């Protein structure tokens, strides 16, 4: 499917909603657009204007909270947009406490309520949570109690949440409560960091940072869980590499597996709905799809060129 967005500048992100019926896009033209998609047909439903700089990323909240889209921008803000009536959207919440570009935004699993994390060029990852009274609470992720040390030196580029499923739940007959909140972040220090929220609501660094990349980490994606006993995170970097990190439930250590080196810096990684296929988006306008074989190796199952590359 080709989506003709009519954005006036470069498109940075496009995300389907929970049901796969709508797509949100964002661009350097400062606009977020909402499209209804049916087969090869698409209809522009709304243009959301509220940012004053390029919009880097969009994310959909779980539909239990209504039709809500988050967008993050170079202007240092995250805006939550809500559909109040069919085709009518308004700003629901605006976060403007960071001092630099906000590069990534991701909603928490719905089991944790309406909450999102964002990563900023000022180095901090922030978690925003709406309470029952409608007020929002901000928590900054830092290795120091007074938040004097940023989440990542030089800047934070990406953030992703762990699924709210206990490892091994597929083989358990007991109904379990959601595990403690966890998320992963990547930054300009070439590191991936795992953060955990304890029972008091405090976020702390879990274990040691994951070291493998030799340049800025551009994207991180925690794989969806179907209840197996392994956590999996994909990370990508300016160094043209993609790394698959796995953690068994019996260990705190993460094991890296590096895919073949790409032909260009890698900008983003994303998992299929059940987490068995990884999509890798590179700076040469290609997307490659990867799948794990039974022997634990990963193979490229498809490579997609942009229409401009195909035409040339």
C-alpha distance (Angstrom), angle and dihedral (degrees) to the residues before:
residue distance angle dihedral
X1 . . .
X2 3.80 . .
X3 3.79 115.8 .
X4 3.79 115.0 -154.0
X5 3.79 102.4 -155.5
X6 3.83 101.5 170.4
X7 3.80 89.2 -142.8
X8 3.81 109.6 164.7
X9 3.81 94.3 -135.6
X10 3.81 142.6 20.4
X11 3.82 116.7 -36.9
X12 3.80 112.6 -131.3
X13 3.79 103.9 -179.5
X14 3.81 144.2 6.5
X15 3.80 124.6 -171.8
X16 3.80 133.2 -177.6
X17 3.78 119.2 -137.4
X18 3.81 123.0 -116.7
X19 3.82 93.1 -83.6
X20 3.80 96.8 42.3
X21 3.82 91.2 -121.6
X22 3.79 99.3 109.8
X23 3.79 136.5 41.6
X24 3.79 127.4 -154.4
X25 3.82 116.6 -157.1
X26 3.79 132.2 -174.6
X27 3.77 134.6 -165.9
X28 3.78 148.5 179.0
X29 3.81 85.3 -97.6
X30 3.88 85.2 79.9
X31 3.83 92.7 -117.7
X32 3.80 131.6 120.7
X33 3.81 114.8 -154.3
X34 3.79 129.9 -162.0
X35 3.81 118.9 -152.6
X36 3.78 131.2 -173.6
X37 3.80 109.2 -139.5
X38 3.80 127.6 -159.8
X39 3.78 115.4 168.6
X40 3.80 106.8 -54.9
X41 3.79 92.4 -18.8
X42 3.80 123.9 95.6
X43 3.78 132.6 -177.6
X44 3.80 124.6 -164.1
X45 3.81 106.1 -127.2
X46 3.80 102.7 173.5
X47 3.80 145.8 -1.3
X48 3.80 112.5 -148.1
X49 3.79 114.0 -154.0
X50 3.79 120.5 -176.1
X51 3.79 108.7 103.9
X52 3.80 124.7 95.3
X53 3.79 97.7 -155.1
X54 3.80 142.1 29.2
X55 3.80 113.7 -44.5
X56 3.79 110.0 -133.7
X57 3.78 105.6 -175.7
X58 3.80 144.6 8.3
X59 3.81 132.0 -160.5
X60 3.81 135.2 -174.6
X61 3.79 121.9 -134.8
X62 3.80 119.7 -135.1
X63 3.82 109.7 -82.0
X64 3.82 91.7 -118.3
X65 3.82 85.1 79.6
X66 3.81 93.8 48.8
X67 3.80 127.8 -105.6
X68 3.81 101.2 -36.2
X69 3.81 128.0 160.6
X70 3.80 125.4 -171.5
X71 3.81 121.7 -153.3
X72 3.81 128.8 -173.9
X73 3.77 126.4 -160.0
X74 3.77 149.8 -171.3
X75 3.82 85.5 -110.0
X76 3.83 88.9 76.0
X77 3.80 97.6 -108.7
X78 3.77 141.0 111.8
X79 3.80 115.1 -152.1
X80 3.79 124.0 -163.8
X81 3.79 111.8 -153.1
X82 3.81 122.1 -162.6
X83 3.79 128.9 -164.7
X84 3.81 104.8 -129.1
X85 3.81 94.1 178.5
X86 3.82 132.1 -0.9
X87 3.81 105.9 -59.6
X88 3.81 93.7 -2.5
X89 3.80 114.8 110.4
X90 3.80 131.7 175.7
X91 3.79 138.5 176.3
X92 3.80 108.4 -85.1
X93 3.82 98.6 178.1
X94 3.80 135.7 -2.9
X95 3.81 123.5 -157.3
X96 3.80 113.8 -162.5
X97 3.81 106.2 156.1
X98 3.79 98.7 109.8
X99 3.80 122.3 94.8
X100 3.80 98.3 -142.1
X101 3.79 145.1 24.5
X102 3.80 115.9 -39.3
X103 3.78 105.0 -137.8
X104 3.80 105.7 -179.2
X105 3.80 139.2 23.7
X106 3.81 130.2 -174.8
X107 3.80 133.4 174.2
X108 3.79 119.0 -129.4
X109 3.81 119.5 -118.8
X110 3.81 107.9 -77.5
X111 3.81 91.2 -115.9
X112 3.82 87.1 75.7
X113 3.80 95.3 53.4
X114 3.80 127.2 -114.7
X115 3.79 102.7 -26.8
X116 3.79 136.9 136.7
X117 3.79 139.0 -174.1
X118 3.79 127.2 -145.1
X119 3.80 134.5 -170.6
X120 3.80 122.2 -143.9
X121 3.79 138.3 -165.2
X122 3.82 87.9 -122.2
X123 3.81 85.1 74.7
X124 3.79 99.4 -107.1
X125 3.77 132.0 118.5
X126 3.81 110.6 -154.9
X127 3.80 129.0 -164.2
X128 3.81 117.2 -154.0
X129 3.81 120.5 -165.8
X130 3.79 129.3 -176.6
X131 3.81 114.7 -139.2
X132 3.79 127.4 -150.4
X133 3.81 91.3 -94.9
X134 3.81 89.7 59.5
X135 3.80 95.2 -109.3
X136 3.78 121.3 127.9
X137 3.81 126.4 -130.2
X138 3.81 123.8 -155.0
X139 3.80 123.6 -150.0
X140 3.80 120.6 -175.8
X141 3.79 118.5 -150.5
X142 3.79 110.8 -130.5
X143 3.79 139.7 148.0
X144 3.83 88.7 -131.7
X145 3.80 125.4 71.4
X146 3.81 92.0 -130.4
X147 3.83 93.5 48.1
X148 3.81 90.2 -119.0
X149 3.81 91.5 134.3
X150 3.82 115.8 65.1
X151 3.78 122.1 -126.9
X152 3.83 88.8 -111.8
X153 3.78 128.9 14.0
X154 3.83 113.1 -119.3
X155 3.81 93.1 11.5
X156 3.82 147.4 -37.9
X157 3.80 116.7 -111.2
X158 3.79 109.0 173.7
X159 3.79 143.8 22.2
X160 3.81 135.4 -174.0
X161 3.82 135.0 175.5
X162 3.79 128.2 -128.6
X163 3.81 113.4 -120.1
X164 3.81 116.0 -100.0
X165 3.79 92.5 -117.6
X166 3.78 124.4 108.5
X167 3.83 113.2 -122.1
X168 3.79 108.8 -104.8
X169 3.81 93.1 21.7
X170 3.80 89.6 129.0
X171 3.81 89.5 68.2
X172 3.80 97.2 39.2
X173 3.80 123.2 95.8
X174 3.80 92.6 -163.0
X175 3.79 122.6 94.1
X176 3.80 104.4 -119.9
X177 3.77 131.0 -161.0
X178 3.81 118.5 -121.4
X179 3.81 112.0 -80.4
X180 3.79 122.5 -113.6
X181 3.78 113.3 -69.3
X182 3.80 113.9 -91.8
X183 3.76 133.1 176.1
X184 3.78 138.5 173.8
X185 3.79 127.5 -138.1
X186 3.79 134.5 -170.2
X187 3.77 129.5 -157.5
X188 3.77 154.0 169.6
X189 3.82 89.7 -80.5
X190 3.84 86.8 74.1
X191 3.82 89.8 -115.7
X192 3.78 137.8 122.6
X193 3.80 114.1 -148.3
X194 3.80 128.5 -164.4
X195 3.81 116.4 -146.8
X196 3.80 127.7 -167.1
X197 3.81 130.2 -164.7
X198 3.81 112.6 -141.8
X199 3.80 127.8 -149.9
X200 3.82 91.0 -86.8
X201 3.81 91.8 58.9
X202 3.81 94.4 -108.2
X203 3.80 119.6 136.8
X204 3.80 117.8 -138.7
X205 3.79 136.7 175.2
X206 3.80 110.3 -98.3
X207 3.79 114.1 -141.8
X208 3.78 122.1 -42.1
X209 3.82 124.9 -31.1
X210 3.80 114.7 -93.6
X211 3.80 109.3 -107.1
X212 3.80 121.6 -163.9
X213 3.80 110.2 99.0
X214 3.81 121.1 89.5
X215 3.81 97.1 -156.6
X216 3.80 140.1 28.3
X217 3.79 116.0 -37.5
X218 3.80 105.4 -126.1
X219 3.79 102.2 179.9
X220 3.80 142.7 14.9
X221 3.81 128.6 -173.8
X222 3.80 127.1 -176.3
X223 3.79 109.5 -147.5
X224 3.81 118.9 -119.6
X225 3.79 112.9 -105.0
X226 3.78 126.9 -129.5
X227 3.80 91.1 -174.6
X228 3.79 99.2 -83.0
X229 3.80 120.1 144.7
X230 3.82 96.6 -109.1
X231 3.79 133.6 80.6
X232 3.82 115.5 -148.2
X233 3.81 129.4 -165.4
X234 3.80 127.4 -179.8
X235 3.80 120.1 -154.4
X236 3.79 131.8 -175.6
X237 3.75 133.3 -166.0
X238 3.76 150.7 -166.6
X239 3.83 84.5 -108.8
X240 3.86 88.7 75.6
X241 3.80 94.1 -111.0
X242 3.79 136.2 120.5
X243 3.80 119.0 -156.9
X244 3.81 126.6 -163.7
X245 3.81 110.8 -151.4
X246 3.83 120.7 -163.6
X247 3.78 130.4 -171.2
X248 3.79 123.7 -171.1
X249 3.80 115.5 -142.6
X250 3.80 89.9 -118.6
X251 3.82 93.9 58.8
X252 3.79 139.7 50.1
X253 3.80 91.3 -150.1
X254 3.80 121.3 102.8
X255 3.81 120.0 -145.0
X256 3.83 118.4 -149.2
X257 3.81 127.2 -141.8
X258 3.80 115.7 -174.3
X259 3.79 119.6 -149.7
X260 3.79 118.6 -143.6
X261 3.80 113.1 -68.3
X262 3.79 112.0 -92.0
X263 3.81 126.3 -131.3
X264 3.81 93.7 -115.7
X265 3.81 140.8 17.9
X266 3.79 110.9 -65.2
X267 3.79 115.3 -125.4
X268 3.78 106.0 -177.7
X269 3.79 145.7 4.4
X270 3.80 128.1 -160.9
X271 3.79 136.3 176.3
X272 3.78 131.1 -131.9
X273 3.81 117.3 -110.1
X274 3.81 94.2 -89.4
X275 3.80 94.9 34.2
X276 3.80 100.1 -115.4
X277 3.83 98.6 112.8
X278 3.80 126.6 51.3
X279 3.81 122.0 -154.8
X280 3.81 116.1 -152.9
X281 3.81 120.8 -163.7
X282 3.81 116.5 -160.9
X283 3.78 136.5 -167.5
X284 3.81 91.8 -109.4
X285 3.84 89.4 70.1
X286 3.80 94.4 -104.2
X287 3.79 131.4 125.7
X288 3.79 119.9 -156.1
X289 3.81 126.5 -167.6
X290 3.80 121.0 -143.3
X291 3.79 132.8 -168.2
X292 3.80 132.9 -174.1
X293 3.80 118.1 -117.9
X294 3.80 123.7 -142.9
X295 3.82 90.1 -99.3
X296 3.81 91.7 59.5
X297 3.81 97.0 -104.9
X298 3.80 121.6 124.1
X299 3.79 122.5 -131.6
X300 3.79 134.0 -169.0
X301 3.80 108.1 -112.8
X302 3.81 98.7 176.4
X303 3.80 142.0 3.4
X304 3.78 121.9 -156.1
X305 3.80 123.3 -161.8
X306 3.77 123.8 -156.4
X307 3.83 115.3 -106.6
X308 3.83 89.6 -107.6
X309 3.81 91.7 53.8
X310 3.79 90.9 47.5
X311 3.81 91.4 50.1
X312 3.77 92.4 52.3
